[in-house]
């Protein structure tokens, strides 16, 4: 019997490091770090809210969480995450539950990969 290794999909994240770098150029490092961490914390919270609302079929709450993800992601430079949140909203608005289920999984994956890119040191503000 042959063992097949199935890896998790990985896609380019479209991170705009210029937005984060600009924050560190404009503000003292301690203040910029506090703002960045607060934004990231808010993104994590919004992704969690979106996931919970999706699985509980709470469309209004899900839509609110998607708007929050999109807005916060644009502020931090997580361009792909903002795009996926928009795609999820479009599928929700069109009532396409099959597409929405795939997009929600993609939202969770891209969110995790975007956050990992910041934590793993791919961003250097110096």
C-alpha positions as a Markdown table, in Angstrom:
| # | Residue | x | y | z |
|---|---|---|---|---|
| 1 | Unk | 0.0 | 0.0 | 0.0 |
| 2 | Unk | 1.3 | 3.5 | -0.9 |
| 3 | Unk | 0.9 | 6.4 | 1.5 |
| 4 | Unk | -0.2 | 9.6 | 0.0 |
| 5 | Unk | 0.8 | 12.9 | 1.7 |
| 6 | Unk | -1.9 | 15.5 | 1.3 |
| 7 | Unk | -0.6 | 18.9 | 2.3 |
| 8 | Unk | -2.7 | 21.9 | 3.1 |
| 9 | Unk | -3.1 | 24.4 | 0.2 |
| 10 | Unk | -0.8 | 27.4 | 0.4 |
| 11 | Unk | -1.3 | 30.4 | -1.8 |
| 12 | Unk | 0.5 | 33.8 | -2.1 |
| 13 | Unk | -0.9 | 36.0 | 0.6 |
| 14 | Unk | -0.5 | 39.4 | -1.1 |
| 15 | Unk | 0.7 | 41.0 | 2.1 |
| 16 | Unk | 1.4 | 44.8 | 1.8 |
| 17 | Unk | 4.3 | 45.2 | 4.1 |
| 18 | Unk | 4.5 | 48.9 | 3.2 |
| 19 | Unk | 1.4 | 49.6 | 5.3 |
| 20 | Unk | 3.0 | 48.1 | 8.4 |
| 21 | Unk | 6.4 | 49.7 | 7.6 |
| 22 | Unk | 4.7 | 53.1 | 7.3 |
| 23 | Unk | 3.2 | 52.7 | 10.7 |
| 24 | Unk | 6.7 | 52.0 | 12.2 |
| 25 | Unk | 8.1 | 55.0 | 10.3 |
| 26 | Unk | 5.5 | 57.4 | 11.6 |
| 27 | Unk | 5.3 | 56.3 | 15.2 |
| 28 | Unk | 7.8 | 55.3 | 17.9 |
| 29 | Unk | 8.4 | 51.5 | 17.8 |
| 30 | Unk | 6.6 | 50.8 | 21.1 |
| 31 | Unk | 3.4 | 52.7 | 20.0 |
| 32 | Unk | 3.5 | 51.2 | 16.5 |
| 33 | Unk | 3.9 | 47.7 | 17.9 |
| 34 | Unk | 0.9 | 48.2 | 20.3 |
| 35 | Unk | -1.3 | 49.4 | 17.4 |
| 36 | Unk | -0.2 | 46.5 | 15.2 |
| 37 | Unk | -0.8 | 43.9 | 17.9 |
| 38 | Unk | -4.2 | 45.4 | 18.7 |
| 39 | Unk | -5.2 | 45.2 | 15.0 |
| 40 | Unk | -4.0 | 41.6 | 14.8 |
| 41 | Unk | -5.9 | 40.7 | 17.9 |
| 42 | Unk | -9.0 | 42.3 | 16.4 |
| 43 | Unk | -8.5 | 40.3 | 13.2 |
| 44 | Unk | -8.2 | 37.1 | 15.2 |
| 45 | Unk | -11.4 | 37.9 | 17.1 |
| 46 | Unk | -13.3 | 38.8 | 13.9 |
| 47 | Unk | -12.2 | 35.6 | 12.2 |
| 48 | Unk | -13.4 | 33.6 | 15.3 |
| 49 | Unk | -16.7 | 35.5 | 15.3 |
| 50 | Unk | -17.2 | 34.8 | 11.5 |
| 51 | Unk | -16.5 | 31.1 | 11.9 |
| 52 | Unk | -18.9 | 30.8 | 14.8 |
| 53 | Unk | -21.6 | 32.8 | 13.1 |
| 54 | Unk | -21.2 | 30.8 | 9.9 |
| 55 | Unk | -21.6 | 27.4 | 11.7 |
| 56 | Unk | -24.6 | 28.7 | 13.6 |
| 57 | Unk | -26.2 | 30.1 | 10.4 |
| 58 | Unk | -26.3 | 33.6 | 11.8 |
| 59 | Unk | -26.1 | 35.5 | 8.6 |
| 60 | Unk | -26.2 | 39.0 | 10.0 |
| 61 | Unk | -23.5 | 38.4 | 12.5 |
| 62 | Unk | -21.5 | 36.6 | 9.9 |
| 63 | Unk | -21.8 | 39.6 | 7.5 |
| 64 | Unk | -20.7 | 41.9 | 10.3 |
| 65 | Unk | -17.7 | 39.8 | 11.1 |
| 66 | Unk | -16.7 | 39.7 | 7.4 |
| 67 | Unk | -17.0 | 43.5 | 7.2 |
| 68 | Unk | -14.7 | 43.8 | 10.2 |
| 69 | Unk | -12.2 | 41.3 | 8.7 |
| 70 | Unk | -12.1 | 43.2 | 5.5 |
| 71 | Unk | -11.7 | 46.6 | 7.1 |
| 72 | Unk | -9.0 | 45.5 | 9.6 |
| 73 | Unk | -7.1 | 43.5 | 6.9 |
| 74 | Unk | -6.9 | 46.5 | 4.7 |
| 75 | Unk | -5.4 | 48.5 | 7.5 |
| 76 | Unk | -2.7 | 45.9 | 8.2 |
| 77 | Unk | -2.0 | 45.0 | 4.6 |
| 78 | Unk | -3.5 | 41.6 | 4.6 |
| 79 | Unk | -4.8 | 42.1 | 1.1 |
| 80 | Unk | -5.6 | 38.5 | 0.3 |
| 81 | Unk | -7.5 | 38.1 | 3.5 |
| 82 | Unk | -9.6 | 41.2 | 2.7 |
| 83 | Unk | -10.3 | 39.8 | -0.7 |
| 84 | Unk | -11.4 | 36.4 | 0.6 |
| 85 | Unk | -13.7 | 38.2 | 3.1 |
| 86 | Unk | -15.3 | 40.0 | 0.2 |
| 87 | Unk | -15.7 | 36.8 | -1.7 |
| 88 | Unk | -17.5 | 35.3 | 1.3 |
| 89 | Unk | -19.8 | 38.3 | 1.5 |
| 90 | Unk | -20.6 | 37.9 | -2.2 |
| 91 | Unk | -21.4 | 34.2 | -1.8 |
| 92 | Unk | -23.5 | 35.0 | 1.2 |
| 93 | Unk | -25.4 | 37.7 | -0.6 |
| 94 | Unk | -26.1 | 35.4 | -3.5 |
| 95 | Unk | -27.2 | 32.5 | -1.3 |
| 96 | Unk | -24.6 | 30.2 | -2.7 |
| 97 | Unk | -24.1 | 27.9 | 0.3 |
| 98 | Unk | -21.7 | 25.5 | -1.5 |
| 99 | Unk | -19.4 | 28.3 | -2.6 |
| 100 | Unk | -19.6 | 29.9 | 0.8 |
| 101 | Unk | -18.6 | 26.7 | 2.6 |
| 102 | Unk | -15.4 | 26.5 | 0.5 |
| 103 | Unk | -14.7 | 30.2 | 0.9 |
| 104 | Unk | -15.1 | 30.0 | 4.7 |
| 105 | Unk | -12.4 | 27.3 | 4.8 |
| 106 | Unk | -10.2 | 29.4 | 2.6 |
| 107 | Unk | -10.8 | 32.5 | 4.9 |
| 108 | Unk | -9.7 | 30.5 | 7.9 |
| 109 | Unk | -6.6 | 29.2 | 6.0 |
| 110 | Unk | -5.6 | 32.5 | 4.5 |
| 111 | Unk | -6.2 | 34.2 | 7.9 |
| 112 | Unk | -3.9 | 31.7 | 9.7 |
| 113 | Unk | -1.2 | 32.0 | 7.0 |
| 114 | Unk | -1.3 | 35.8 | 7.1 |
| 115 | Unk | -1.0 | 35.9 | 10.8 |
| 116 | Unk | 1.8 | 33.3 | 10.7 |
| 117 | Unk | 3.7 | 35.5 | 8.2 |
| 118 | Unk | 3.8 | 38.3 | 10.7 |
| 119 | Unk | 4.7 | 36.1 | 13.7 |
| 120 | Unk | 7.3 | 34.1 | 11.8 |
| 121 | Unk | 9.3 | 37.2 | 11.1 |
| 122 | Unk | 8.6 | 37.6 | 7.4 |
| 123 | Unk | 8.0 | 41.3 | 8.2 |
| 124 | Unk | 11.0 | 43.4 | 9.0 |
| 125 | Unk | 10.1 | 47.1 | 9.8 |
| 126 | Unk | 13.8 | 48.2 | 9.9 |
